[in-house]
Amino acid sequence: VSPEMRERMQPTVVGWRSHQDWRNVDNLHNGKPQFKSTAEKYEGGGLPFSLLYALEASVNWLLEIGPDVIEHRVLQLAASIREAMLELGAAIQTDDAGSGSPSQIVTAYWPFRDSSELAKRLRAHSVLVAARQGNLRISPHFYNNEADIARLKEVLQSSLKSKW
């Protein structure tokens, strides 16, 4: 928020962090808050401390596994999904928007099949994908495994065979 706009725009939500001296916990302010001139005056409410601790644990876990290991696993899963989609007759993109680098996101297309309907059918069988611009978007992560890919292929194969 620009300084000029901050002069005119009052906070719509006011919380304990809205007051300019909210960090002075030994002498908490009572009454109408006195706002700072910075964008900090829009920080109403409290911080979700339990969620912040969970976020820290998640980040530490990801760092313990290692970003390189995660990337390698995700790209490996995406390659397996591409192979499975080709076996089912899909047209797929083989790289990330022409960059030449493999993508962790797989996009698959079947002529004369509605990707939105395919995504709904998969979701009904607890296989979560998305429809994007006429394609089925499949985005595995390191916590997925080969059984997930087999399930995707099984439900997708059944859906492609059915009349709808």
Residue pairs with C-beta under 8 A, 6 or more apart in sequence:
1 9
1 39
1 42
3 37
6 37
6 38
6 39
6 41
7 37
10 35
11 18
11 35
11 41
11 42
11 44
13 42
13 44
13 45
14 33
14 44
15 43
15 44
15 45
15 46
16 22
16 45
16 46
17 40
17 43
17 44
17 45
17 46
18 33
18 35
18 41
18 42
18 43
18 44
19 29
19 33
19 34
19 35
20 33
20 34
20 35
20 36
20 41
21 27
21 29
21 34
22 29
35 41
62 70
65 142
69 142
70 142
71 104
73 142
74 104
74 140
74 141
74 142
75 102
75 104
77 104
77 140
77 141
77 142
77 144
77 149
78 102
78 103
78 104
78 105
78 106
78 140
79 102
80 146
80 149
81 106
81 138
81 140
81 149
81 152
82 92
82 94
82 106
84 149
84 152
84 153
85 92
85 106
85 108
85 138
86 92
87 153
88 108
88 110
88 153
88 156
88 157
88 160
89 110
89 160
90 108
90 109
90 110
90 136
91 108
91 109
91 110
91 111
92 106
92 107
92 108
92 109
93 103
93 106
93 107
94 102
95 101
95 102
95 103
96 102
96 103
96 105
97 103
104 139
104 140
104 141
105 137
105 138
105 139
106 137
106 138
106 139
106 140
107 132
107 135
107 136
107 137
107 138
108 135
108 136
108 138
109 115
109 134
109 135
109 136
110 118
110 136
110 160
113 160
115 131
115 132
115 134
115 135
115 136
116 131
117 164
118 129
118 131
118 136
118 156
118 159
118 160
119 129
119 130
119 131
119 136
121 155
121 159
121 164
122 128
122 129
122 152
122 155
122 156
122 159
123 129
125 151
125 155
127 151
127 152
127 155
127 156
129 136
129 137
129 138
129 139
129 152
130 136
130 137
130 139
131 137
138 152
140 148
140 149
